[in-house]
Amino acid sequence: MSLLLLLSVFVIATCGLVYELIAGTLASYLLGDSVTQFSTIIGAYLSAMGVGSWLSRYIERNLLSTFVKIEILIGVVGGSSAAILFLIFEQVVSFRIPLYSIVAIIGILVGIEIPLLLRILKDKIEFKDLVSKVFTFDYIGALIASILFPLILVPHLGLVRSAFMFGIFNVLIALLMLYRFAEDITNSRLHKLSGIISLICLTFGFVYSDKILQISETNLYSDKIIYATSTPYQRIVLTKAPHDLRLFLNNNLQFSSRDEYRYHEALIHPALASISNPKHVLVLGGGDGMAVREILKYDSIENITLVDLDSAMTKLFTNNDILSNINHNALKSPKLQIVNTDAFLWLKQNSFNQKFDFIVADFPDPSNYSIGKLYSLPFFKLLSAAITDNGKIVVQSTSPFVARKSYWCVNKTIEASGLHTTPYHAYVPSFGEWGFIMAGKSDFVASSNYPQGLKFINYDTVRNMLTFPSDMAKLDTEINRLDNQALVHYFDDEWSEYTVN
């Protein structure tokens, strides 16, 4: 009995932490700002466990029977949590209410279980050994969950299927105890029936997880989903309309095939055309290959290094015929080297014996601290050290209309690195007014010599991009530093009104 109950501690800890990580990851996908989501969810979960531990004092009889019922309940609630949250995201006014309610319920139930186990085992194991064994199994379970979650569960099973699988584990432990200790558990037949029904439902959910996620994402996106996958870093979704293909990362639109040329021409050509005989280029982010496509329009380019964190992105846009057609097979160019790693670490680890004539920083918006570091002063200093004296950097810098402080915070941070900046903006119908910042060791001089076949960029459009109306004019802001990421706070405040839930 003791060994089985200690095994249940391991399962409780593993499953509980997995449910917590799933809730945090799902909230990050749907709401953004991963640091805030994980911090508040962890806090809510731990405080709920405290409430559960306090409530356990009022359970005085039928401890083993109560433990089994709670284990089944945790399996049902935790196992179905991801599916429920995905399905209701677009249906509720405030998504955080059901999110934190589910986290609280799981936390309270887990908080009740550990004290119950201690009381069940207190007459079978000496107290000092009991405490050490229970917490040893508890901490080992948490360790296993923290390792499995990013390496196996998210990339290979996904959030919905992972939740159902661990719900099944909870119910199996309950059923195992029911069969092992049937004579010590009141109403064991009724509990077995509820456990079997729960197991069938959770198994059904596990088998049809993809269908459940497809239904939930159909509610999220107006167009037909043609591809969706979860990676250790993000949720990738592609949608298709009769004349449009769209890429979403963590529910945020990255491009529309109808007007992406405006964004990518504006990102690349004003700066690159101003450089005399550019040869060596570094692209940070931009795993879709669109920026590389534009860079390859310059015959002088000898090599391009693309550093993108997510290998799933670069593989998708290399091997998928529809997507590689949009980027003109840019990721298959013999001039290109792809490196899948963190851009900040890659910059720090390279000695830059070879400097670059042109560097593109095409990262997602700074909606959380992990991305915000790529807009920080130390990062821009690394970029400054990596360009030639006549080289140029261009940074995607969010909307100067919607996120005015955020935009000018990026500009001020780049200036603080010692570079000369040239802010500019372009209208992209799918996004509205969008901002970019050019930087270099010398001032920008607009060129009139652009590659043939551009749809949007020419000398006149570039000159117009340099002018900011009053509602997008420069503001004084803080510098974005690693230890105090003002940019993330600006961004969260300015874009919060556009968040539905």
C-alpha positions in Angstrom: 0.0 0.0 0.0 2.7 2.4 1.0 4.6 2.0 -2.4 1.4 2.5 -4.4 0.5 5.7 -2.4 4.0 7.1 -2.9 3.7 6.3 -6.6 0.5 8.3 -6.6 2.4 11.3 -5.1 4.8 11.1 -8.1 1.8 11.1 -10.5 0.1 13.9 -8.6 3.2 16.1 -8.8 3.9 15.3 -12.5 0.3 15.8 -13.6 -0.3 18.9 -11.5 2.8 20.7 -12.9 1.9 19.6 -16.4 -1.6 21.1 -16.1 0.0 24.3 -14.7 2.5 24.5 -17.6 -0.3 23.9 -20.1 -2.4 26.7 -18.7 0.6 29.1 -18.8 1.6 28.1 -22.3 -2.0 28.3 -23.6 -2.5 31.7 -22.0 0.7 32.9 -23.6 -0.5 31.7 -27.0 -3.8 33.3 -26.7 -3.1 36.4 -24.6 0.6 37.1 -25.2 3.1 38.3 -22.6 4.4 34.9 -21.5 6.1 36.3 -18.4 2.9 37.8 -17.0 0.8 34.7 -17.9 3.2 32.2 -16.3 3.8 34.4 -13.2 0.1 34.9 -12.5 -0.8 31.3 -13.2 2.0 29.9 -11.1 1.0 32.3 -8.3 -2.7 31.3 -8.6 -1.9 27.6 -8.7 0.3 27.7 -5.6 -2.1 29.8 -3.6 -4.9 27.5 -4.6 -2.8 24.5 -3.3 -2.5 26.4 0.0 -6.3 26.7 0.1 -6.6 23.0 -0.6 -4.2 22.1 2.1 -6.2 24.2 4.6 -9.5 22.7 3.5 -8.1 19.1 3.9 -8.3 19.6 7.7 -12.1 19.3 7.4 -12.0 15.8 5.8 -12.1 13.5 8.8 -13.5 10.2 7.6 -13.1 7.9 4.6 -9.7 9.4 3.7 -8.8 6.8 1.1 -12.2 7.0 -0.6 -12.0 10.8 -0.7 -8.5 10.6 -2.1 -9.7 8.4 -5.0 -12.6 10.7 -5.7 -10.3 13.7 -5.8 -7.9 11.9 -8.1 -10.6 11.1 -10.6 -11.9 14.7 -10.4 -8.4 16.1 -11.0 -8.0 13.8 -14.0 -11.3 15.0 -15.5 -10.7 18.7 -14.9 -7.0 18.8 -15.7 -7.3 16.4 -18.6 -10.0 18.4 -20.3 -8.7 21.8 -19.3 -6.8 22.7 -22.5 -9.6 21.6 -24.8 -12.2 23.6 -22.8 -10.0 26.7 -22.7 -9.3 26.6 -26.5 -13.0 26.0 -27.3 -14.3 28.9 -25.2 -11.7 31.5 -25.9 -13.8 33.3 -28.6 -17.0 32.6 -26.8 -16.5 34.4 -23.4 -16.2 38.1 -22.6 -13.3 37.7 -20.2 -11.1 34.6 -20.9 -9.1 35.1 -17.7 -12.1 34.2 -15.6 -12.4 30.6 -16.8 -8.7 30.3 -17.1 -7.9 31.1 -13.5 -11.0 29.3 -12.3 -9.7 26.0 -13.8 -6.2 26.7 -12.5 -7.7 27.3 -9.0 -9.8 24.2 -9.1 -6.9 22.0 -10.0 -4.6 23.7 -7.4 -7.2 23.2 -4.6 -7.7 19.6 -5.5 -4.0 18.9 -5.6 -3.5 20.8 -2.4 -6.0 18.6 -0.6 -4.4 15.3 -1.9 -0.9 15.7 -0.3 -2.1 16.2 3.3 -4.6 13.3 2.8 -1.8 11.1 1.7 0.3 12.1 4.7 -2.6 11.2 7.0 -3.3 7.9 5.3 0.4 6.9 5.6 1.2 8.2 9.0 0.5 4.9 10.8 2.5 2.9 8.2 5.7 4.9 7.9 7.7 6.7 10.6 7.0 10.4 10.4 10.5 11.6 9.4 10.7 9.0 6.7 7.1 9.7 5.6 7.8 13.4 5.1 11.1 12.8 3.3 9.6 10.1 1.0 6.5 12.1 0.1 8.4 15.2 -0.8 11.1 13.3 -2.6 8.5 11.7 -4.9 6.7 15.1 -5.2 9.9 17.0 -6.3 11.0 14.2 -8.6 7.6 14.2 -10.3 7.8 18.0 -10.8 11.3 17.6 -12.3 10.1 14.9 -14.8 7.2 17.1 -15.8 9.5 20.2 -16.4 11.8 18.1 -18.6 9.0 16.3 -20.5 6.9 19.4 -21.2 9.2 21.4 -23.6 11.1 18.5 -25.1 8.4 15.9 -25.8 4.9 17.0 -24.8 4.5 20.4 -26.6 6.4 19.5 -29.9 5.1 16.0 -30.3 1.7 15.8 -28.6 0.6 19.4 -28.3 -1.3 21.0 -25.4 -4.7 19.4 -25.8 -3.5 15.8 -26.2 -0.9 16.2 -23.4 -3.6 17.3 -21.0 -5.9 14.4 -21.9 -2.9 12.0 -21.5 -2.1 13.2 -18.0 -5.7 13.2 -17.1 -5.7 9.5 -18.0 -2.8 8.9 -15.7 -4.6 10.5 -12.8 -7.7 8.3 -13.4 -5.6 5.1 -13.9 -4.0 5.7 -10.5 -7.4 6.1 -8.9 -8.7 2.9 -10.6 -5.5 1.0 -9.5 -6.2 2.0 -5.9 -9.8 1.0 -6.2 -8.9 -2.5 -7.4 -6.1 -2.9 -4.9 -7.9 -1.6 -1.8 -11.6 -2.1 -2.7 -12.4 -3.4 0.8 -11.1 -0.2 2.4 -13.0 2.2 0.2 -16.6 3.0 0.7 -18.8 2.8 -2.4 -16.0 1.4 -4.4 -18.2 0.1 -7.1 -19.7 3.5 -7.7 -16.2 5.0 -7.8 -15.0 2.3 -10.3 -17.9 3.2 -12.5 -17.2 6.9 -12.4 -13.5 6.2 -13.0 -14.2 4.0 -16.0 -16.6 6.5 -17.5 -14.0 9.3 -16.9 -11.3 7.1 -18.5 -13.4 6.5 -21.6 -14.1 10.2 -22.0 -10.5 11.2 -21.5 -9.4 8.5 -24.0 -11.9 9.7 -26.5 -10.5 13.3 -26.0 -7.0 12.1 -26.5 -7.8 10.2 -29.7 -9.8 13.2 -31.1 -7.5 16.0 -29.8 -6.6 17.2 -33.3 -10.3 17.5 -34.2 -11.0 19.4 -31.0 -8.2 21.8 -31.6 -9.3 22.2 -35.2 -12.8 23.1 -34.1 -11.4 25.7 -31.6 -9.1 27.2 -34.1 -11.9 27.4 -36.7 -13.6 29.7 -34.3 -10.4 31.8 -33.9 -9.7 32.3 -37.6 -12.1 33.5 -40.3 -10.4 31.5 -43.1 -9.8 27.8 -43.6 -6.9 26.4 -41.6 -4.6 24.4 -44.0 -1.7 23.8 -41.5 -1.3 24.0 -37.8 1.4 22.7 -35.5 2.9 23.5 -32.0 6.7 23.8 -31.6 8.7 24.3 -28.4 8.5 28.0 -29.2 5.2 28.8 -30.7 1.9 27.8 -32.3 2.1 28.0 -36.1 -1.1 28.3 -38.1 -1.6 28.9 -41.8 -5.0 29.9 -43.2 -6.2 30.0 -46.8 -8.8 32.1 -48.5 -9.5 32.1 -52.3 -6.9 34.8 -52.9 -5.0 35.0 -49.6 -2.7 32.9 -47.5 -2.0 34.1 -43.9 0.6 33.0 -41.3 -0.2 33.3 -37.6 2.2 32.8 -34.8 0.6 32.4 -31.3 -2.6 33.8 -32.8 -0.9 36.9 -34.1 -0.9 37.7 -37.8 2.6 37.7 -39.3 1.8 38.2 -43.0 -0.9 38.1 -45.6 0.1 37.0 -49.1 -2.0 39.7 -50.6 0.2 42.6 -49.2 3.3 41.0 -47.6 5.3 42.5 -50.4 4.7 46.0 -49.0 6.1 45.0 -45.6 9.1 43.1 -46.9 10.0 45.6 -49.6 9.8 48.4 -47.0 11.9 46.3 -44.6 14.7 45.6 -47.0 15.1 48.0 -49.9 15.4 51.5 -48.4 18.5 50.4 -46.4 20.0 47.8 -48.7 19.8 50.0 -51.8 21.7 52.7 -50.0 24.7 50.5 -49.5 27.4 50.4 -52.1 28.1 46.9 -53.4 26.7 44.9 -50.4 28.1 41.4 -50.2 27.5 39.9 -46.7 24.1 39.9 -45.1 22.8 38.7 -41.7 19.0 38.1 -41.2 17.8 37.6 -37.7 14.3 36.2 -37.5 12.5 36.1 -40.8 12.2 32.3 -40.9 9.5 32.6 -43.6 12.2 33.5 -46.2 10.4 36.7 -47.4 13.2 39.0 -46.4 15.8 36.7 -48.0 13.8 36.7 -51.2 14.1 40.5 -51.4 17.8 40.5 -50.5 18.5 38.0 -53.3 17.4 40.6 -55.8 20.8 42.3 -55.5 23.4 40.6 -57.7 26.3 41.7 -55.5 25.2 39.6 -52.6 27.6 36.8 -52.0 26.3 35.2 -48.8 23.4 35.5 -46.4 23.2 34.0 -42.9 19.7 33.5 -41.5 19.4 33.0 -37.8 15.9 31.9 -36.7 15.1 30.2 -33.4 12.5 27.8 -34.7 13.6 25.1 -37.1 10.0 24.2 -37.8 9.5 27.6 -39.4 12.5 27.4 -41.7 11.7 23.8 -42.7 8.1 24.6 -43.4 9.0 27.5 -45.6 11.7 25.5 -47.3 9.8 22.3 -48.1 6.1 23.3 -48.5 5.5 24.0 -52.2 2.9 26.7 -51.6 5.1 28.6 -49.1 8.3 28.2 -51.0 6.5 29.6 -54.1 5.7 32.7 -52.1 9.3 33.2 -51.0 10.6 32.2 -54.5 12.5 29.3 -53.1 14.7 31.8 -51.2 15.6 29.3 -48.4 17.0 26.9 -50.9 19.5 29.5 -52.3 23.1 28.3 -52.4 24.0 31.7 -51.0 22.1 31.1 -47.8 23.2 29.5 -44.6 20.4 28.7 -42.0 21.2 28.6 -38.3 18.4 27.6 -35.9 19.3 29.2 -32.6 18.6 32.2 -30.4 19.8 35.3 -32.1 21.1 37.0 -28.9 23.2 34.0 -28.0 24.4 33.6 -31.6 25.6 37.2 -31.7 27.4 36.9 -28.3 29.1 33.7 -29.3 30.4 34.8 -32.7 33.6 36.8 -32.8 32.6 38.6 -36.0 35.9 38.1 -37.9 33.5 38.7 -40.9 31.4 41.8 -40.5 28.2 42.3 -42.3 27.2 45.0 -44.8 23.6 44.7 -44.0 21.7 43.3 -40.9 18.0 42.7 -40.8 16.3 42.2 -37.4 12.8 40.9 -38.3 11.5 39.7 -35.0 8.0 39.5 -33.7 6.7 42.4 -31.7 8.1 42.8 -28.2 5.1 41.4 -26.4 7.1 39.6 -23.7 10.5 39.7 -22.1 12.1 36.9 -24.1 11.4 38.9 -27.3 12.0 42.2 -25.6 15.7 41.3 -25.1 16.1 41.4 -28.9 15.2 45.1 -28.7 17.5 45.9 -25.8 20.5 48.1 -25.6 23.0 45.2 -25.2 21.5 43.5 -28.3 21.8 46.7 -30.4 25.4 47.1 -29.2 26.1 43.6 -30.5 24.5 44.6 -33.8 26.6 47.7 -34.0 29.8 45.7 -33.5 28.7 43.3 -36.3 28.3 45.8 -39.2 30.9 47.4 -41.4 31.6 51.1 -41.3 29.4 51.7 -44.3 26.9 49.0 -43.3 23.2 49.4 -42.3 20.8 47.8 -39.9 17.1 47.7 -40.2 14.8 46.7 -37.3 11.1 45.9 -37.5 9.7 48.2 -34.8 5.9 47.7 -34.5 3.2 50.3 -35.3 4.1 54.0 -34.6 0.4 54.7 -34.7 -1.0 52.1 -32.3 2.2 51.8 -30.2 3.8 55.2 -30.5 5.8 55.0 -27.3 7.0 51.5 -28.1 8.2 52.6 -31.5 10.2 55.6 -30.3 11.5 53.5 -27.4 13.1 51.2 -30.0 14.6 54.3 -31.8 16.0 55.8 -28.6 17.5 52.4 -27.6 19.3 52.1 -30.9 20.5 55.7 -30.7 21.9 54.8 -27.2 24.0 52.1 -28.8 25.9 54.8 -30.7 24.3 54.4 -34.1 22.7 57.0 -36.3 19.0 56.2 -36.8 16.5 56.9 -39.6 12.9 56.1 -38.5 10.4 55.4 -41.3 7.0 53.9 -41.7 4.8 52.3 -44.4 1.2 51.4 -44.8 0.5 47.7 -45.0 -3.3 47.0 -45.4 -3.2 43.9 -43.2 -1.5 45.8 -40.4 -2.1 49.5 -40.9 0.8 51.9 -40.4 3.9 49.9 -39.6 7.3 51.2 -38.4 10.9 50.4 -39.2 14.2 51.9 -38.1 17.3 52.1 -40.1 20.6 52.5 -38.3 24.3 52.8 -39.2 27.6 54.4 -38.3 26.8 57.1 -40.8 23.6 59.0 -41.8 21.2 57.4 -44.3 21.1 58.8 -47.9 18.1 57.6 -49.9 19.0 55.8 -53.2 17.2 56.0 -56.5 18.8 52.7 -57.7 16.4 49.9 -56.8 16.1 46.4 -58.3 13.7 45.9 -61.2 10.2 44.6 -60.5 9.4 46.1 -57.1 5.7 46.7 -56.6 5.9 49.3 -53.8 9.3 50.8 -53.1 10.8 53.6 -55.2 12.6 56.9 -54.5 9.4 58.9 -53.9 7.8 56.3 -51.6 10.9 56.1 -49.5 11.1 59.9 -49.1 7.4 59.9 -48.0 8.1 57.2 -45.5 10.5 59.4 -43.6 7.8 61.9 -42.7 5.7 61.4 -39.6 2.4 63.1 -39.0 1.6 64.6 -35.6 -0.1 61.5 -34.3 3.0 59.4 -34.9 5.6 62.1 -34.1 8.6 61.4 -31.9 8.1 61.0 -28.1 10.7 60.9 -25.4 10.8 57.4 -23.8 13.0 55.3 -21.6 15.8 53.1 -23.0 15.0 49.5 -23.2 17.5 47.7 -21.0 17.8 44.0 -20.1 17.2 44.5 -16.4 14.3 46.9 -16.9 12.5 46.3 -20.2 10.5 49.5 -20.5 9.6 48.5 -24.1 7.6 45.5 -23.1 5.6 47.6 -20.6 4.9 50.3 -23.3 3.9 47.6 -25.8 1.6 45.8 -23.4 -0.2 49.1 -22.4 -0.6 50.4 -25.9 -1.8 47.2 -27.5 -4.0 46.0 -24.6 -7.1 47.8 -26.0 -6.8 45.6 -29.1 -6.9 42.4 -27.0 -10.4 41.0 -27.1 -10.2 38.7 -24.0 
